[in-house]
Each structure stands twice: as structure tokens, then as C-alpha cells.
Amino acid sequence: MYVLSGRQPATSYLGPGLWQESVSGGYQRQVTRVGAVSFDVGYLRSDAAKATDSYRATYYDCVYTYALNHGLRGTYTYRGYIGGSGGSRIDRNLVMFSLDWTPGRTLSFIR
């Protein structure tokens, strides 16, 4: 389980903001011998010099990861995003599957 919060000068790609504030939290639990599920949610706000240029976003995801043989790991992810700036609103949903491989040992030819 985790909870994070932060405040920093705003970044230029979010518009003419003065401060960027964020808060997020999550929970992960192993549900089977080889699988784990995690839930995350976060909120980001960038205050601007003008109220119409402020940026606000809420994001959330649910992830199921499971181990396969030979260093392979599969991951199903659902991610949602609700946000906007300057009066416009953006809603996005994304479903992904990924396959990762981590070798069990590193080969070295140096003795």
C-alpha cells in the first residue's frame, strides 16, 4: 500500500501554471501463487495565473500480473483518465496486455 503527495513548480507542457500538486495512492496484493493484482488512483492539478488555463486530471488503473515459465511475465492493465484544461474535457480508457521477459541469469565471458 502507498500514498504519495507532492507540490512543485509546474512544468511547461501543462500550460502556464504556477504550481503542480498531486496526490496518489495504491494497493497491491498477491492473489495466487504466481499472480498479483494492484489498484492505483491519482489526482493532478496545475494552478495557473488564469482560472481558464488550470489543468486537472484524475487517473486510475487496475493491473493483474502473473508469472509464466522461463522468466516470462504477463500483465493485463485497465487504465482510465479524466481531465482537461481551459474548459475542455478529455476522457480516455485503455486496455493493454504486455509480455515481459527477464533472463534468469546473466552470461559473462569475462573470467
Sequence and secondary structure as in RCSB ss.txt:
>XXXX:A:sequence
MYVLSGRQPATSYLGPGLWQESVSGGYQRQVTRVGAVSFDVGYLRSDAAKATDSYRATYYDCVYTYALNHGLRGT
YTYRGYIGGSGGSRIDRNLVMFSLDWTPGRTLSFIR
>XXXX:A:secstr
 EEEEEEEE  GGG SEEEEEEEEEEEEEE SSSEEEEEEEEEEEEEESSGGG EEEEEEEEEEEEE STTEEEE
EEEEEEEEEETTEEEEEEEEEEEEEE  SS      
